[in-house]
Amino acid sequence: MGEFSTFLATLNGILWHEYVLYAIVGTGILFTIWSGFGQYRALTHGPLVIRGVYDDPNDPGAINHFQALSAALSATVGLGNIGGVALAIALGGPGAVFWMWIIGFLGMSIKLTEVTLSMLYRNTDDPDNPHGGPMWVAAKALERKGLGGLGRTIGVIFCLTLLVSTATGGNMFQAWNVGELTEEYFSVPSWITGIVLAVLVGAVIIGGIKRIGKVAGALVPLMVGLYLIAGTYVLAVNIGDIPAIFVLIVKSAFMPTEAGGAFIGGTAASAFLFGLKRAAFSNEAGQGSSPIAHSAAKTDEPVREGVVAGLEPFIDTIVVCTFTALIILSTGIWNRAPDVTLDTLPAVTQTTNGWQFETTPLPGYDWVDGDKTVLVVEAHDNETTGLNRHRIEGTVGSKGSSFSTTWDMFSGPTEPAIVGGGLYRSYIGATLTAKAFDSVRPGLGKWLVSIAAWLFAISTMISWSYYGEQG
């Protein structure tokens, strides 16, 4: 299992290398100019297409424009919007949100272009069950140029990376976040959550794209509406802080963000990279996945479906992700004070493998074996943030009725010194967002984010399973 995790980490480093992100930004700028700012067309013409103003029942395809958009959105509006945004802020600071907006805006032109291409080259031999996507574009377009072998090779490479994304971001990341959240709030083991998710998703995808379209058409508006309504309540409570938060987001995008509380600080570069990574992961612009769903749409006008697809990054990143970011920032959960204040700080000893903090007794009884904790320490410069603060992870264990946390080894030339006088519960991904809701009204995050996370995860896994099948 360890070797498999190492393999996935290496592959992830290649697929999500910073140069890939630069290519996405450059492509977005190019397509924005080439399309004459197609974002405007998506926002003005797209809603008319979705409403069915131009529908023709005799056009080839299996699902209508709204179902195609919902199927694609069900893959993009997922745990990336709840957990991914939290990770971006935790690692890159508030400035990451600004770069998410930039990718969201540029992503609209990328989606418009890639979906239009897929509609041009889709296979409609069976009008009720069309197939399309970047693999078809590469094979057919290059074949016309006399480069059929190269086109098929590129198509195969895309399909292989598509399968990797299906297994990891499309399914593993979703199941992991829901499992962590459900175990945190309801003490249900993660493996049980995994089984339930597999059964529910399997029951839908067996019915093919038509059933996926119908389920997504009902599920996506429900889950997005529920999440935005609850988010509006949280923001209304903190309405006075919202203007200052927007200023902080823009300022932090270009200047270092100081460390404070649970946040270990970050540079403008880290905000840029983490913002781009989370936004690209969330809205999938340039990834080539959503054109697979849109290729099943019933239409004979390729760019018409492209205009519909242009709405995806706007809904996913500029609306839903922004709500999550504002909730986390306005509640202060991202840079909160220590969750547990320690009267006596654990001693640290230098070993041959690094620095080791002694096992630390934990007050209270609301702990569960396997809970994760964090120490924030000052030591050598952190390559990721450019500052001198680091996080040391710990794992909670019990002995009788008492609990304690055992700390991971810390490597570095400088002896680490604990900052803040205590430790933090490790709220990562969707759990951090849930705690932000809870800080406004206790229990709100437990139920709302848990329900939203389940709905978001199921919808994402449904569409990504279809993508994997097509790959």
TAFENDA-V455099 format. One line per field, one symbol per residue. ss: DSSP state (2 for helix, 1 for strand, 0 for the rest). phi: phi as a letter, one per 40 degrees, with the letter a starting at -180 (. if undefined). A space follows every 50 residues. Layout:
BEGIN
ss = ???
phi = ???
END
This chain:
BEGIN
ss = 02222222222222200222222222222222220002222222222222 00000000000010222222222222002222222222222200222222 22222222222222222222201000000010022222222222000222 22222222222222222222222222222222222200022222222222 22222002222222222222222222222222222220222222222222 22220010010010010222222222222222200000022222001000 02222222202222222222222222222220222000011000000111 10011110011100000000011111110000000000111111111110 01111110010000001100011110000222222222220002222222 222222222222222222220
phi = .ccccccccccccccbcccccccccccccccccccgfcdccccccddccc cgdbcbccccibbccccccccccccccacccbcccccccccbgdcccccc cccccccccccdccccccccbccbdbdcacbaidcccccccccccgbdcc ccccccccccccccccccccbdcccccccccccccbfcdcccdccccccc cccccccgccccccccccccdccccccccccccccccbdcccdccccccc cccbbcbccafcccgacccccccccccccccccgcgcgccdcccccccab bdcccccccccdccccccbcccdccccccccgccbccdcbcbcbcccbbc bccibbccdbcbcgbcbbdgdbbabbbbacccccbgbbbbbbcbbcbbag bbbabbcccbbicbccbcbggabbcccbfcccccccccccadgccdcccc ccccccccccccccccdcccc
END
